[in-house]
Amino acid sequence: MRNFSIRRTRWIIIVIVLSFIFIGGFVQNTGAEKRTITQLYLVSVGSGDPDNITLRAINTIKDSDIIFCNKRMRDKFPILLQGKEIHDPGFGLFAIYGKKPDEAKKNKRFNYEEKIKQLNEITTIIRDAVKEGKVVSVLDSGDPTIYGPNMWYLEAFEDLDPEVIPGISCFNSANAALCKGVTSGVKAHSVILTASFGRKEYTGPDSIEKLAQNQATMTFFTMFLDLKKVVKKLKTHYPPDTPIAIVLFAGYKDKQRIIHGTLDTILKKTKGEKLPFEHLIYVGDFLTNRYDKANKRK
């Protein structure tokens, strides 16, 4: 009888110990789970019309307490953003974040003192919100990682483990508008995404002239692009009859338009036309390549 009592007592002790281990592990896992919950998002709302936003982006915005976005996005999604605490995302902070004052002040597009003040305000809002358990979303258009102005948020708040919610970019929308396979060129199956900012002559290892040596398809994001200069540089390696297309307002059903031509004719076709900020330029023989070679359209 005494041995039975001892064994029983031992089993009770073992059960109690295992219970504590289980509860401790559960609490630890729950704590770890709480620590990994994302509270800061960089969210793409798509490119063009409002219906280009993804369901994942909609759900993320719905779950957010605080939104950073510009007025244009507020007007674009009035119902989705209704009742949210909204702040300005600070366009231009990419020009001063992480730079020493002397270097940042060289950029004459933005006032350094104003941007520093804005950066401090945004930092305070986000960090206070996260401490209070709130979710913050910074809205961006297109693909935030392709020439996106808000990528600096990911570095400034990397300790918060921010997450990027991908979306339809102007590149995706323009590809759809062209109805062509961008990797289906005759001479090359590669696509180069690049930009020609046009503010000063660029002579780096990825200059237009050097990229053009491969005669791959090239897609230009056109911030301050000088079309005349770009065409001249492309002609150093592409034949004059190389097809070129300019997609205007990609993703906007009512405004989307395409100007087709060649390196020899595109300047004449765009003469006198003021190209909008929202346009992409494609260069490459994929634009005229067809599966059915015998019935090539003229």
Secondary structure by P-SEA (a helix, b strand, c coil): caaaaaaaaaaaaaaaaaaaaaaaaaaaaaaaaaaaccccccccccccccccccaaaaaaaaaccbbbbcaaaaaacccccccccccccccccccccccccccccccccccaaaaaaaaaaaaaaaaaaaaabbbbbbbbcccccccccccccccccccccccccccccaaaaaaaaacccccccccccbbbbbbcccccccccccccccccccccbbbbccccccaaaaaaaaacccccccbbbbbccccccccbbbbbbccccccccccccccccbbbbbbccccccccccccccc
